[in-house]
């Protein structure tokens, strides 16, 4: 569920997930989680084991996830994006 995934990333939880649907929008391999191909059970298990056994990596990915989420998806950022879209559309309509 993309909403749950976004909540986890925003909360600084490193994620192990299949790269399907909107997953790659929120999770970037090696930046804020582990992304495996769909159906790659071995990859999922390896990612889980990696995060369970490497506290430094788990903390790094979690911290990066929270920062990345704030930079790209936080309300203030989304408002700025929408303002630019509206300004562009209004400018095109006036031409």
N, C-alpha and C positions, 0 to 999 in steps of 0.2 A: 504494500500500500504506500503510494508516494507520500502521503501526509505523515505517516508514522516514520518513514525513512527521513523525511525532512526534519521532523522533531528530534530524531536521534542525532543527526548530523549537527543540528543547531545546538543541541545539548552537549556536544563534545564527545559523543560516543563513536568510536571507530566502527565502521560497518564492513561486514563481509556479505557480499550479495552477487547474484547473477546479473550480468549486464544486459538486462531486458527492459523494455518500456522506458520509463523516465529515470531509471536507476542511474545511468551515466550522467544525467543532468545534476545529480546531487553527490554522487560518489566518483572520485577520480582515483584510479589505482595508484597507490604509493603516496598520495597526497592526503586523503582523509579516510582511506579504507582499502579493501581488497575487492577487486571486481573479477569474477570468473565468467567464462562462457556459459551459456544456458546448458544445463544438464551435466556440467563438469563437477561431479560429486567429489572427485579427488582434489580438485582445485579448491572447492569450498572447505573441505576438511583441512587441507594444508593452510588455508587462510585463517581458519579458526584456531588451529594449533599455534600458528605463528603469533597471533594476537594474545592468545592465552599464556604463552610461554615467554614472550618478550615485552616486559612492562614498559621499557623505554619506547619501543615502537608503538605500543598501544597508546601511550600518553602523547607522543608526537602526532600520530594520526588524529587522535581526538581533538587536540588543541588546534591543529590545522583545519579540521572540519568546522569547528566553531567559528574560526576567523573567516574561512571561505564563505560560510553561510551568511555571516554578517555583511561581508563585502558584496555578495551577489543577490541575496534573497531577502534581506531584512526590509521591513516596511519602508523605512526612509529611502532605501535604494530603489525599491519598486515604485514609489511615488515619483522619484526623479525620472525613472525610465518612462513612466506614463506621461509625465509632463512633456518630455521631449517628443513623444509620439503625437500627443495632442497638438503641440506647437507646430510640428511638421505638417500634420493633416490640415490644420487651420491655415497655414501658410500656403499649402497647395491649393486649397479651395479658393483663396483670395487671388490666386494668379489667373 
